[in-house]
Amino acid sequence: MKPRIEIPKVIVTAIMLAGSIAFLLPFFWMLSASFKLEGEVFTYPIQWLPEHWNAWANYKEVWVGKFPFYKYYWNSIKVTVATTAISALVSAMAAYGFSKVQFKASSYLFLIVLATYMVPSQAILIPQFILYRYIGLFDSHIGLILLSSFSVLGTFMLRQFFMGIHNEFIESAKIDGAGHWTIFTKIALPLVKPAIATYAILRFIWTWNDYQNPLIFLRTDKLYTIQLAMQKFTSINGAFYSLIMTAAVSAIIPLLIIFVIGQKSVIEGIATGGVKG
């Protein structure tokens, strides 16, 4: 039998394909511009493939030139990886406590924690700034890491997955003499690994792209993250769009790598969250 062609599905697929191409075109133009000579960036009609390849000179200038990107790359990697690891661990522990540890007023305490998410981050910048200056964490990577290491959204997100673990597993482990730490590390964490991986990827992207916190809490040039370096690089090389596009491509490479590596975990986490029972 010939396969049946569903016209509505074909139309939806074609529309989504066209939308995907439209969203990817700016990235392809940025990538192409990073390989070009400065005079070829704004040629009309657009040359998607450079006539004269200048990739080596552009990327060399960005990475090891007068404003070397590798220093700021290391700063961003250090801050982002540390923040992601701490935030994922703390959020998972809090989510387990709110979902599987029974104590008085646990639901009310969780509501209080959840209510803090409604406070805009901009509303607490001044108190955070004053506090960091007072305790000596201002203009340091440690202070920047601590700012994003405790996430209400991560706690709420992971709590929903921990609640999906049947209490029979917890009770059986308690009967065998296991404490909460053993249950958390040996039983609960492996069962919600896709959800933790999903949150870790999201936290990595949010922290890597964060511009507000480094702008407010960092002053020393050598401590700048990649986002502040991009802003400074743009102000210095504002007339050279080939170099700006090269810097932009360099800034998003880690995000592409993380997405390619972690997309399977994201899909698995979403699928797991959609299974009931």
Buried (B, 14 or more C-beta within 10 A) or exposed (E): EEEEEEEEEEEEEEEEEEEEEEEEEEEEBBBBBBBBBBEBBEEEEEEEEBEEEBBEBBBEBBBEBEBEBEBBBEBBBBBBBBBBBBBBBBBBBBBBBBBBEEEEEEEEEBEEBBEEEEEEEEEEBEEBEEEBEEEEBBBBBEBBBBBBBBBBBBBBBBBEBBEBBEEEBBEEBEEEEBEBEBBBEEBBBEBBBBBBBBBBBBBBBBBBBBEEBBBBBBEEEEBBBBBBBBBBBBEEBEEBBBBBBBBBBBBBEBBEEBBEEBEEBBEBBEEBBEEEE
